[in-house]
Every structure is written in C-alpha cells, then in structure tokens.
Amino acid sequence: MAWASVPRFGDEPLMAAAFGWGTLAASSLLIGALVALRFRISLPAIGLIMGFGAGVLISAVAFDLVQEAADKTSGHGAVIAGLFAGCGVFFGGDWLIDHMGGGDRKDPQGAQEDGSALAIVLGTVLDGIPESMVIGLTIFQGGAVGAAYLAAVFISNLPESISSTTGLATGGWKKARILWLWIVIAVISGLASLAGYSLFQHSSPDTVAFVLTFAAGAIITMLADTMMPEAYEHGGKLVGVVTTLGFATAFVIHTLD
C-alpha cells in the first residue's frame, strides 16, 4: 500500500490526522445526501451507482486490506480468522439491527418509513465503522493514510448515501433531519478512525493483519447482504458491468498511488 505523506511530529498531529482523514472519507455521505435532496435520481440510476460503489469496495478489500494483511504476517491464520470474525460480527449486528427496524436503511423507495430511526442510524454506523477504523490504523502503521484506500471509501460512500437519503426522504424524513444524520455519522467515522490509530499502537503484525481482515470480512458481508442486492434489484443486469468498472477504477487508483 502506498501512502500519502503526513509528517510525524508526535502523536498529537497524527491523532488529529486520523480523525481528520476519517471524517473526510465519510464527508461524501453528506455530499451524496445533498445531491439526492437536490436532484431527482431514478431507481435504475441509483442501482447502477450502488453497483459502481460496490466494485470500488471490492477492489479496496482485495488490494488494500487482504493483500496488505497477508504481506504483514508470515502465516495466514490471522488473515483467515480476521475475515470470519469480521463476517460474524457484522452478520450478528446486522441481524440485530434488522429486528430493531433498520433492515431497509439502504432502500431508495422509502421502506425506512416503517423502521426505527435509531436502528437506521445504528445500521448506517455499523456499515461504516470497520472501513473508518482501518484509515486510522494505516496512519499509525505508515505515518500517513493510504490514498487509494481513502479514495475507495470516499467514492463508495456516495451511492450508499444517495440511496439511503432518497429512501429516507420518500419515507417522510425532514431534510434537516437527514443532513444531521449524515453529519453525526461522519463525525462518528472520524472517531472510529481515531480509535483505529490509538488502539493498536503496540500490536503485533499478526494483530494488525487480523484487524485489517476483520474490516475486510465485515465489508464483504455488508456488500453481499445489503448493497449488492439493492443494486441489482434497481439496476438490473447492467449492474455487473458498472461493478466491474468500479473495481477497475479503484485498481487504477491503487496502482497510481
């Protein structure tokens, strides 16, 4: 993984950088919300946008998380354990949130109207925390953020926000309430990035590899459970093409980084 430079002048600047980069990556949630509230976007278009974002995340998982984890450890036990741990934790949390009323948080047709506002917020936070923690962890590991991974998270947040915002607005949420939702989640993402920087400062390479693949397992499970089904439902078979395009775009960013 290549790094965008962040000077090392002690813990405080790097801690601030971890929070700032995490918040910046999540700021695209607010941008997507503003776009969705300003322009009427058709369901097929939302499906295709979500498919592109899914492809971007798949690339980030493959090259910036799993490959990076495999390079950090001589064995593959931590890598495999992290993948299944992340999958299990996300699956369990998502199941619980579904039963609380947050299962339709990404639905662009307004199914959120019958759900719990708290569960929708918690579900959206659950989707974003693993990838945000990795931003802070990579800053600690390399003294700087991985530009390709940061770009992948930023890009992939846009379709999630556009889809969710469209559904929330259709379901009767006020514009101000929707915008505050994304602002709060962006700040929480920044705090998650800060936690990723702070919690693993004395960790072994195997522990770091486990954390990276924990995030990878959670993201893969999220893609399969929520994002890709919604993309295909609304975008149809063309979603496969734009998902590949998203993957290729993120891969090019990774190679140029």
Secondary structure, DSSP 8 states (H G I E B T S, - for coil): ---B----SSHHHHHHHHHHHHHHHHHHHHHHHHHHHHS---HHHHHHHHHHHHHHHHHIIIIIIIHHHHHH-SSSHHHHHHHHHHHHHHHHHHHHHIIIIITTTT-TTSGGGGS-HHHHHHHHHHHHHHHHHHHHHHHHHHSSB-HHHHHHHHHHHHHHHHHHHHHHHHTT--HHHHHHHHHHHHHHHHHHHHHHHHTTTT--HHHHHHHHHHHHHHHHHHIIIIIHHHHHHHHGGGHHHHHHHHHHHHHHHHHH-
